[in-house]
C-alpha cells in the first residue's frame, strides 16, 4: 500500500502538496494494521531469542541498539524491520517469479540452464555462495534477462533540479528548464530496441561473452560493443548514489533459490486456464510476464507444476518429462 501511495504522489505531486496521506491511511487502515500485526509478531518472536541465536540482520541491529530490544512499534528496530520486509520481499518476489515464468515458456533456455546447474553441482549441498555458483554464467544471464523484461521497480524515478543550483541543466545536450520534473521509465529503458534488439523476446544469451559456455553448448554471444551498451543501460537495481544497496545479496539469494530448485525439480506450466495466468495477453504479448506499476511491481501468477527429478527424469529435448495418464 505504501508503494501505491508513493507512486501516486510521484506522478501527481499535487496530492503530496495538499497532504492527502490521511485519506489513504483511512481507506487502507485495515490492510496497514494487518501488516503491522504480522510484522509485530515476527519482531516479538525474534526478540524472544538470544541476540545471536540466528545469524540474521536482526543480530547486527540489536548489537548496535541494545536498549531497543524491549520495544516494538516505537523502536528503531521496528523501523529497520519494516525496511527489511519491503526491500527484501517485494523486489525479490517479482524477480524470481518472472524468471520462473520465462523459463517455463522458453524450453531451450530451460534445458540449457538445467544442464548447467546439474553438471556444475554433484549435490544440492554444494549449491552455496562461492566461485562455483558464480561460474554459472547462464544462470546469471537468465536472471538478468528476466530483470530487464519485468523489472521489480518499473516506474519512472522523477527528479528535479535543486533550487539552489545556479548552473543551467543540460541532459544529453538538451536544456531542461528550471522546475521541470524529469525521469526515465525503467520498463521503457529495458525495452528500447536500439539498446536491446528484439526487446520482447526472452534471450538470456544476449548477456553472455564469448568465454561463457554451458557444457556441450557453444555460446551465441553478442558483439562486445552491443553488450557494453546493454550493461550501461541495465538499471533493474537503479543506478547512481541511490541504487539498490542489497544488489549482491539479491543476486546470491536468487541464484541459490533457482539453482536448488532446478537441481531438485523439473517444472512446467500448469494445464488449463490457470496456465495462462501471468501472461500479458491484454497487451498482445502472451510470452511476456504481466506486471503492474505501483512503484514496485505487483503481479499474479504464474501457476507451475513441480515434479521431483526422481519421478520426472531430465529430458534432453524439453528439459523435463511428465507422466501421462
C-alpha positions as CSV (number, residue, x, y, z in Angstrom):
1,X,0.0,0.0,0.0
2,X,2.9,2.4,0.8
3,X,4.3,1.8,-2.7
4,X,0.9,2.6,-4.2
5,X,0.6,5.9,-2.3
6,X,4.2,6.8,-3.1
7,X,3.6,6.1,-6.8
8,X,0.5,8.4,-6.8
9,X,2.5,11.2,-5.1
10,X,5.3,10.9,-7.6
11,X,3.0,11.0,-10.7
12,X,0.6,13.6,-9.2
13,X,2.7,15.9,-6.9
14,X,-0.4,17.9,-6.0
15,X,-1.7,15.0,-3.8
16,X,1.5,15.3,-1.7
17,X,1.4,19.1,-1.5
18,X,-2.1,19.2,-0.2
19,X,-1.3,16.4,2.4
20,X,-3.8,13.8,1.4
21,X,-2.0,10.9,3.0
22,X,-4.6,10.8,5.8
23,X,-7.2,9.8,3.1
24,X,-5.2,6.8,2.1
25,X,-4.5,5.9,5.7
26,X,-8.2,5.9,6.4
27,X,-9.0,3.8,3.3
28,X,-6.3,1.3,3.8
29,X,-6.3,1.2,7.6
30,X,-7.3,-2.5,7.9
31,X,-4.6,-3.5,5.4
32,X,-2.0,-1.5,7.2
33,X,-3.0,-2.8,10.6
34,X,-2.9,-6.4,9.3
35,X,0.6,-6.0,8.0
36,X,1.7,-4.2,11.2
37,X,0.4,-7.1,13.4
38,X,2.2,-9.6,11.2
39,X,5.4,-7.6,11.5
40,X,5.0,-7.2,15.2
41,X,4.6,-11.0,15.6
42,X,7.8,-11.6,13.7
43,X,9.7,-9.0,15.6
44,X,8.5,-10.3,19.0
45,X,9.3,-13.9,18.0
46,X,12.8,-12.8,17.1
47,X,13.2,-10.7,20.3
48,X,12.3,-13.8,22.3
49,X,15.5,-15.5,21.1
50,X,19.1,-14.7,22.0
51,X,20.6,-11.8,20.0
52,X,23.0,-14.1,18.2
53,X,20.8,-17.2,18.1
54,X,20.4,-16.8,14.4
55,X,22.9,-15.0,12.1
56,X,20.4,-12.6,10.6
57,X,20.1,-8.9,10.1
58,X,18.4,-8.5,13.5
59,X,21.5,-9.7,15.3
60,X,23.5,-6.9,13.8
61,X,20.9,-4.2,14.5
62,X,20.3,-5.4,18.1
63,X,24.0,-5.4,18.8
64,X,24.2,-1.7,17.8
65,X,21.0,-0.8,19.6
66,X,20.8,-2.9,22.8
67,X,18.4,-0.6,24.6
68,X,15.8,-1.0,21.8
69,X,15.4,-4.8,22.3
70,X,12.4,-4.4,24.6
71,X,10.3,-2.2,22.3
72,X,8.5,-2.8,19.1
73,X,6.4,-0.3,17.2
74,X,8.0,2.8,18.6
75,X,11.6,1.5,18.2
76,X,14.4,1.8,15.7
77,X,14.3,-2.0,15.4
78,X,10.7,-1.8,14.3
79,X,11.6,0.7,11.6
80,X,14.5,-1.4,10.4
81,X,12.4,-4.5,10.3
82,X,9.9,-2.6,8.1
83,X,12.7,-1.7,5.7
84,X,14.0,-5.3,5.6
85,X,10.5,-6.6,4.8
86,X,9.9,-4.1,2.0
87,X,13.4,-4.2,0.5
88,X,13.9,-8.0,0.8
89,X,10.5,-9.3,-0.2
90,X,8.6,-7.4,-3.0
91,X,11.5,-6.9,-5.3
92,X,12.9,-10.4,-4.9
93,X,9.5,-11.9,-5.3
94,X,9.0,-10.2,-8.7
95,X,12.5,-11.0,-9.9
96,X,12.3,-14.7,-9.1
97,X,8.7,-15.1,-10.2
98,X,9.5,-13.5,-13.6
99,X,12.5,-15.8,-14.0
100,X,10.3,-18.9,-13.4
101,X,7.7,-17.6,-15.8
102,X,10.1,-17.1,-18.7
103,X,11.9,-20.4,-18.1
104,X,8.6,-22.3,-18.1
105,X,7.8,-20.8,-21.5
106,X,11.2,-21.0,-23.2
107,X,12.1,-24.6,-23.3
108,X,15.6,-24.1,-24.9
109,X,16.5,-21.7,-22.1
110,X,15.2,-24.1,-19.5
111,X,17.1,-27.0,-21.0
112,X,20.4,-25.1,-21.1
113,X,20.1,-23.8,-17.6
114,X,19.1,-27.2,-16.2
115,X,22.1,-28.8,-17.9
116,X,24.4,-26.0,-16.5
117,X,23.2,-26.5,-12.9
118,X,23.1,-30.3,-12.9
119,X,26.6,-30.6,-14.4
120,X,28.1,-27.9,-12.1
121,X,27.0,-29.5,-8.8
122,X,27.2,-33.1,-7.7
123,X,24.6,-32.5,-4.9
124,X,22.3,-29.8,-3.6
125,X,24.5,-29.2,-0.6
126,X,27.2,-27.9,-2.9
127,X,25.0,-25.0,-4.1
128,X,26.1,-22.1,-1.9
129,X,27.8,-18.7,-2.4
130,X,31.2,-19.0,-3.9
131,X,33.2,-19.4,-7.2
132,X,31.3,-22.5,-8.3
133,X,27.9,-20.7,-8.2
134,X,29.3,-17.5,-9.6
135,X,30.7,-19.6,-12.5
136,X,27.2,-20.5,-13.6
137,X,27.1,-17.7,-16.3
138,X,23.9,-18.8,-17.9
139,X,22.1,-18.7,-14.5
140,X,23.1,-15.1,-14.1
141,X,22.1,-14.4,-17.7
142,X,18.6,-15.9,-17.1
143,X,18.1,-13.7,-14.0
144,X,19.3,-10.5,-15.8
145,X,17.1,-11.1,-18.8
146,X,14.1,-11.5,-16.5
147,X,15.0,-8.4,-14.6
148,X,15.3,-6.5,-17.9
149,X,11.9,-7.6,-19.2
150,X,10.0,-7.4,-15.9
151,X,11.9,-5.0,-13.6
152,X,10.8,-5.2,-9.9
153,X,10.6,-1.3,-10.0
154,X,9.3,-0.5,-13.4
155,X,8.3,3.1,-12.6
156,X,9.8,6.4,-13.6
157,X,12.0,7.8,-10.8
158,X,11.2,11.5,-11.1
159,X,13.9,14.1,-10.4
160,X,14.1,17.9,-10.3
161,X,17.0,20.3,-10.4
162,X,18.0,21.6,-6.9
163,X,16.6,25.1,-6.4
164,X,19.9,26.4,-5.2
165,X,21.8,25.2,-8.2
166,X,22.8,28.3,-10.2
167,X,24.0,26.4,-13.4
168,X,21.6,25.6,-16.2
169,X,20.7,21.9,-16.5
170,X,21.6,20.0,-19.7
171,X,21.0,16.3,-20.2
172,X,22.3,14.7,-23.4
173,X,22.6,18.1,-25.0
174,X,19.0,19.2,-24.1
175,X,18.4,22.2,-21.9
176,X,15.9,21.3,-19.1
177,X,14.1,24.5,-17.8
178,X,14.2,25.0,-14.0
179,X,11.2,23.5,-12.3
180,X,10.6,20.8,-14.9
181,X,10.4,17.3,-13.5
182,X,12.1,14.6,-15.5
183,X,12.5,10.8,-15.2
184,X,13.5,7.7,-17.0
185,X,11.0,4.8,-17.0
186,X,12.9,1.6,-16.2
187,X,10.5,-0.6,-18.1
188,X,10.7,1.5,-21.2
189,X,14.5,1.6,-20.9
190,X,14.7,-2.1,-20.8
191,X,12.6,-2.5,-23.9
192,X,14.4,0.1,-26.0
193,X,15.1,-1.7,-29.3
194,X,18.1,0.4,-30.1
195,X,19.7,-1.0,-26.9
196,X,18.1,-4.4,-26.7
197,X,17.3,-5.9,-30.1
198,X,14.0,-7.9,-30.1
199,X,13.3,-6.5,-26.7
200,X,10.1,-8.5,-26.1
201,X,11.9,-11.8,-26.6
202,X,13.5,-13.6,-23.6
203,X,17.1,-14.2,-24.8
204,X,19.5,-14.7,-21.9
205,X,22.3,-15.3,-24.3
206,X,22.4,-11.6,-25.1
207,X,24.2,-11.2,-21.7
208,X,26.9,-13.8,-22.4
209,X,30.5,-13.2,-23.5
210,X,32.5,-15.4,-25.9
211,X,34.1,-17.0,-22.8
212,X,30.8,-18.0,-21.2
213,X,29.6,-21.5,-22.0
214,X,27.5,-24.3,-20.8
215,X,28.9,-27.8,-21.2
216,X,28.0,-29.1,-24.6
217,X,26.6,-25.8,-25.8
218,X,28.6,-23.0,-27.6
219,X,27.5,-19.5,-26.7
220,X,25.9,-17.1,-29.1
221,X,27.4,-14.0,-27.5
222,X,26.5,-10.6,-28.8
223,X,29.1,-8.2,-30.2
224,X,31.1,-6.8,-27.4
225,X,30.2,-3.2,-28.2
226,X,26.5,-4.1,-28.1
227,X,26.9,-5.9,-24.9
228,X,28.6,-2.9,-23.3
229,X,25.7,-0.7,-24.3
230,X,23.3,-3.1,-22.8
231,X,25.2,-3.3,-19.5
232,X,25.3,0.5,-19.3
233,X,21.5,0.7,-19.8
234,X,20.7,-2.1,-17.5
235,X,19.1,-0.5,-14.4
236,X,16.9,-3.0,-12.7
237,X,18.5,-2.1,-9.4
238,X,18.6,1.6,-10.3
239,X,21.9,3.5,-10.8
240,X,23.8,6.3,-9.1
241,X,24.1,7.0,-5.4
242,X,20.5,5.8,-4.7
243,X,20.9,2.4,-6.3
244,X,19.9,-0.8,-4.5
245,X,22.5,-1.4,-1.8
246,X,21.5,-5.0,-1.4
247,X,22.2,-6.0,-5.0
248,X,25.0,-8.6,-4.3
249,X,22.8,-10.3,-1.7
250,X,19.8,-10.2,-4.0
251,X,21.8,-12.0,-6.8
252,X,23.1,-14.5,-4.3
253,X,19.6,-15.3,-3.0
254,X,18.1,-15.6,-6.4
255,X,20.9,-17.7,-7.7
256,X,20.7,-20.2,-4.8
257,X,16.9,-20.5,-5.0
258,X,16.9,-21.1,-8.7
259,X,19.8,-23.4,-8.7
260,X,18.5,-25.6,-5.9
261,X,15.0,-25.7,-7.5
262,X,16.4,-26.9,-10.8
263,X,18.7,-29.4,-9.0
264,X,15.8,-31.0,-7.2
265,X,12.9,-30.4,-9.6
266,X,11.6,-30.1,-13.1
267,X,8.8,-27.7,-13.7
268,X,6.3,-26.7,-16.3
269,X,3.2,-24.5,-16.8
270,X,0.1,-26.0,-15.3
271,X,-2.5,-27.2,-17.7
272,X,-5.8,-25.4,-18.3
273,X,-6.9,-21.7,-17.8
274,X,-4.6,-21.3,-14.8
275,X,-1.6,-21.9,-17.1
276,X,-2.4,-18.6,-18.8
277,X,-2.4,-16.5,-15.6
278,X,0.5,-14.0,-15.7
279,X,0.6,-13.8,-19.4
280,X,0.3,-10.2,-20.9
281,X,-2.4,-11.3,-23.3
282,X,-4.3,-8.0,-23.0
283,X,-1.1,-6.3,-24.3
284,X,-0.9,-8.8,-27.2
285,X,2.2,-10.4,-25.8
286,X,1.4,-13.7,-24.0
287,X,5.1,-14.6,-23.7
288,X,5.6,-11.5,-21.5
289,X,5.1,-11.7,-17.7
290,X,2.4,-9.2,-16.9
291,X,3.2,-6.8,-14.1
292,X,1.6,-3.6,-12.9
293,X,3.4,-0.5,-11.7
294,X,2.7,0.6,-8.2
295,X,6.3,2.0,-7.8
296,X,7.3,-1.6,-7.2
297,X,5.7,-4.3,-9.4
298,X,2.6,-6.2,-8.5
299,X,1.6,-9.4,-10.4
300,X,-0.5,-12.5,-10.5
301,X,0.9,-16.0,-11.4
302,X,2.4,-17.9,-12.9
303,X,1.0,-21.3,-11.9
304,X,3.5,-24.1,-12.3
305,X,3.8,-27.8,-11.7
306,X,6.9,-29.0,-9.9
307,X,8.0,-32.7,-10.2
308,X,10.9,-34.2,-8.2
309,X,13.6,-35.3,-10.5
310,X,13.3,-38.9,-9.4
311,X,9.7,-39.1,-10.8
312,X,10.4,-36.7,-13.7
313,X,13.9,-37.6,-15.1
314,X,15.8,-34.9,-17.0
315,X,15.0,-35.0,-20.8
316,X,17.5,-33.6,-23.2
317,X,14.8,-32.3,-25.6
318,X,12.4,-30.5,-23.3
319,X,14.2,-30.2,-20.0
320,X,11.6,-32.3,-18.3
321,X,9.2,-35.2,-18.7
322,X,5.9,-35.7,-17.1
323,X,4.0,-38.9,-16.6
324,X,0.9,-39.0,-18.7
325,X,-2.2,-40.8,-17.6
